Amino acid sequence: MKIAKEYSFGGRYDIVVCGGGPSGVAAAVSAARKGAKTLLIEQGGCLGGFWTRGLLTWLIDTFGKGALMDEVMERLEKEADGKRFPNKSRFTADTEKTKLVFERMCLESGVDFLYHTFVSGAVTDKRLVRSVLTESKSGPCYYDATVFIDATGDGDLGFLCGASYEIGNEEGATQPMSLIAHVDGVTICGTAYDSRYAPGKEAKAKLLEDIARAGLVPSYRYPHLAVLSEKYNSIGFMVDHEYGSGLSVKDVTEGTVRAREEIQKIVDGLRDQGGVWKDLRVTATADMIGVREGRRIKGLYRITADDVSRGQMFDDRICTVTFNTDVHALSPEKGKAFESRYGTKHPPYQIPLRSLISTDFDNLMMAGRCISGDFVAHASYRVGGPAFRTGDAAGGCAALCIEKGILPPEAVGTAGML
Ligand SMILES: Cc1cc2nc3c(=O)[nH]c(=O)nc-3n(C[C@H](O)[C@H](O)[C@H](O)COP(=O)(O)OP(=O)(O)OC[C@H]3O[C@@H](n4cnc5c(N)ncnc54)[C@H](O)[C@@H]3O)c2cc1C
């Protein structure tokens, strides 16, 4: 027996960031701007992860998330028709232009990035990660680095290294997945379906009523239309909940196929009613179904439900989270959209730098959805602003480690500088 193709050496970097979603982009830009030689590896064909590949770009809890988040919002305002919601920590932007802004920021900062490259393995040596292994059209490859950052959302790198992790709630149940679509042929700004700046309860109820009139019951009972750009009239549409594991390719494939059928059926059902819907059509479905929950890699600190409910502050804070706890229905029970048993409201709490540092590997950091926390805490910090800020802090910390010749656990005291 012989392995047909050997791994070739891709290069040596100070920092390798795996996953080009919002947290990965933030990590890579932050690290490169501080002088670190940085590689960002992404399996898709654009940067932005669920914000762009997932067609989201309707961001929550973005205020007070550091200078890089502010810079991104300013650039999205100028270059991607971005809009800040009045009196709210929310933000929208045009999805396609967001891809460009992220590419420009990486190019300007000197980040090397690779598309269509899947992180498929790792080489470790005791408590250190030595290399990541990748698969692509160019063949199997390995990249060495001093510090690695897992920004895959699902914690793929930590898993491939053999780091400990958690998934789901106490019974292992995870939040459902959802496929987002973009629709066209309808103007909702200024109508009863407008959910631009309001909580949108009435708009959502009205949409649900219309869907019911078509004889359909959406799998997500709180469906909504989200205006992403008024200028380009780009509108996001979320109507589905898909159950199964976001870490099972079979579940992800089946969920995507079901969701795409459901979206089309609902759009057809609405269009058949005429009126405001008469020209409604789907212009795109995401090429990445939204996985709300993947692995949470265990870190030097694990943020808990208690921390969230009492508004815990930390000396090594890197971010304050103000978003609610948001647990979507854990099973497809009739009429249910959310799990109220976990509570929703809590005071602002902080994310400590330690929750971004693996407990098993001294040069492995996490950013975005896969940082260390329990089920309930994750249901709050998983949204856009905190995900981006954890990336910014992880990249900054990794670069500081390169500069000082130390490893992330030794850098915990520098959190105030990040
Ligand atoms: C259905 C749904 C609705 C949401 N709604 C909102 C909302 O309204 N507002 C909000 O602010 N947040 C929302 N979120 C949360 C939002 O997804 C997160 O804020 C954010 O996308 C997390 O960023 P991330 O970088 O951790 O992960 P992701 O955005 O998931 O990015 C991970 C990136 O890593 C890449 N990747 C993964 N594995 C590999 C691998 N092995 N090799 C190479 N690349 C890899 C992926 O292709 C992707 O680009 C929602 C999430 C979901 C799923």
The ligand as an SDF file (V2000), in Angstrom:
LIG
                    3D

 53 58  0  0  0  0  0  0  0  0999 V2000
  -29.2200   30.7010   10.7460 C   0  0  0  0  0  0  0  0  0  0  0  0
  -28.3670   31.6870   11.4590 C   0  0  0  0  0  0  0  0  0  0  0  0
  -28.8320   32.9670   11.6680 C   0  0  0  0  0  0  0  0  0  0  0  0
  -28.0340   33.9030   12.2980 C   0  0  0  0  0  0  0  0  0  0  0  0
  -28.5200   35.1500   12.4630 N   0  0  0  0  0  0  0  0  0  0  0  0
  -27.7090   36.1110   12.9270 C   0  0  0  0  0  0  0  0  0  0  0  0
  -28.1250   37.4710   12.9420 C   0  0  0  0  0  0  0  0  0  0  0  0
  -29.2370   37.8030   12.5490 O   0  0  0  0  0  0  0  0  0  0  0  0
  -27.2310   38.4060   13.3520 N   0  0  0  0  0  0  0  0  0  0  0  0
  -25.9690   38.0630   13.7830 C   0  0  0  0  0  0  0  0  0  0  0  0
  -25.2100   38.9520   14.1450 O   0  0  0  0  0  0  0  0  0  0  0  0
  -25.5710   36.7880   13.8170 N   0  0  0  0  0  0  0  0  0  0  0  0
  -26.3870   35.8110   13.3880 C   0  0  0  0  0  0  0  0  0  0  0  0
  -25.9430   34.5180   13.3410 N   0  0  0  0  0  0  0  0  0  0  0  0
  -24.6080   34.2150   13.8880 C   0  0  0  0  0  0  0  0  0  0  0  0
  -23.4800   34.3680   12.8610 C   0  0  0  0  0  0  0  0  0  0  0  0
  -23.4270   33.2040   12.1020 O   0  0  0  0  0  0  0  0  0  0  0  0
  -22.1820   34.5100   13.5460 C   0  0  0  0  0  0  0  0  0  0  0  0
  -22.1840   35.7550   14.1400 O   0  0  0  0  0  0  0  0  0  0  0  0
  -20.9340   34.4830   12.6960 C   0  0  0  0  0  0  0  0  0  0  0  0
  -21.1520   34.0570   11.3850 O   0  0  0  0  0  0  0  0  0  0  0  0
  -19.9140   33.5970   13.3530 C   0  0  0  0  0  0  0  0  0  0  0  0
  -18.6990   33.8480   12.7440 O   0  0  0  0  0  0  0  0  0  0  0  0
  -17.5600   32.7630   12.6940 P   0  0  0  0  0  0  0  0  0  0  0  0
  -16.4250   33.4000   12.0150 O   0  0  0  0  0  0  0  0  0  0  0  0
  -17.3510   32.1770   14.0320 O   0  0  0  0  0  0  0  0  0  0  0  0
  -18.1460   31.5340   11.8320 O   0  0  0  0  0  0  0  0  0  0  0  0
  -18.7440   31.4100   10.3140 P   0  0  0  0  0  0  0  0  0  0  0  0
  -19.4120   32.6570    9.9440 O   0  0  0  0  0  0  0  0  0  0  0  0
  -19.4770   30.1560   10.3830 O   0  0  0  0  0  0  0  0  0  0  0  0
  -17.4200   31.2830    9.4570 O   0  0  0  0  0  0  0  0  0  0  0  0
  -16.6190   30.1270    9.4610 C   0  0  0  0  0  0  0  0  0  0  0  0
  -15.8150   30.0810    8.1600 C   0  0  0  0  0  0  0  0  0  0  0  0
  -14.9070   29.0060    8.2170 O   0  0  0  0  0  0  0  0  0  0  0  0
  -14.9400   28.2580    7.0190 C   0  0  0  0  0  0  0  0  0  0  0  0
  -14.5830   26.8770    7.3440 N   0  0  0  0  0  0  0  0  0  0  0  0
  -15.2600   26.0400    8.1650 C   0  0  0  0  0  0  0  0  0  0  0  0
  -14.6180   24.8690    8.2620 N   0  0  0  0  0  0  0  0  0  0  0  0
  -13.5050   24.9580    7.4800 C   0  0  0  0  0  0  0  0  0  0  0  0
  -12.4510   24.0730    7.1820 C   0  0  0  0  0  0  0  0  0  0  0  0
  -12.3700   22.8410    7.7360 N   0  0  0  0  0  0  0  0  0  0  0  0
  -11.4990   24.4900    6.3270 N   0  0  0  0  0  0  0  0  0  0  0  0
  -11.5350   25.7330    5.7740 C   0  0  0  0  0  0  0  0  0  0  0  0
  -12.5210   26.6250    6.0340 N   0  0  0  0  0  0  0  0  0  0  0  0
  -13.4890   26.2470    6.8960 C   0  0  0  0  0  0  0  0  0  0  0  0
  -16.3660   28.4260    6.5270 C   0  0  0  0  0  0  0  0  0  0  0  0
  -16.4640   28.2190    5.1320 O   0  0  0  0  0  0  0  0  0  0  0  0
  -16.6830   29.8550    6.9350 C   0  0  0  0  0  0  0  0  0  0  0  0
  -16.3100   30.7760    5.9460 O   0  0  0  0  0  0  0  0  0  0  0  0
  -26.7290   33.5480   12.7430 C   0  0  0  0  0  0  0  0  0  0  0  0
  -26.2670   32.2590   12.5250 C   0  0  0  0  0  0  0  0  0  0  0  0
  -27.0470   31.3420   11.8930 C   0  0  0  0  0  0  0  0  0  0  0  0
  -26.4920   29.9820   11.6290 C   0  0  0  0  0  0  0  0  0  0  0  0
  1  2  1  0
  2  3  1  0
  2 52  2  0
  3  4  2  0
  4  5  1  0
  4 50  1  0
  5  6  2  0
  6  7  1  0
  6 13  1  0
  7  8  2  0
  7  9  1  0
  9 10  1  0
 10 11  2  0
 10 12  1  0
 12 13  2  0
 13 14  1  0
 14 15  1  0
 14 50  1  0
 15 16  1  0
 16 17  1  0
 16 18  1  0
 18 19  1  0
 18 20  1  0
 20 21  1  0
 20 22  1  0
 22 23  1  0
 23 24  1  0
 24 25  2  0
 24 26  1  0
 24 27  1  0
 27 28  1  0
 28 29  2  0
 28 30  1  0
 28 31  1  0
 31 32  1  0
 32 33  1  0
 33 34  1  0
 33 48  1  0
 34 35  1  0
 35 36  1  0
 35 46  1  0
 36 37  1  0
 36 45  1  0
 37 38  2  0
 38 39  1  0
 39 40  1  0
 39 45  2  0
 40 41  1  0
 40 42  2  0
 42 43  1  0
 43 44  2  0
 44 45  1  0
 46 47  1  0
 46 48  1  0
 48 49  1  0
 50 51  2  0
 51 52  1  0
 52 53  1  0
M  END
$$$$
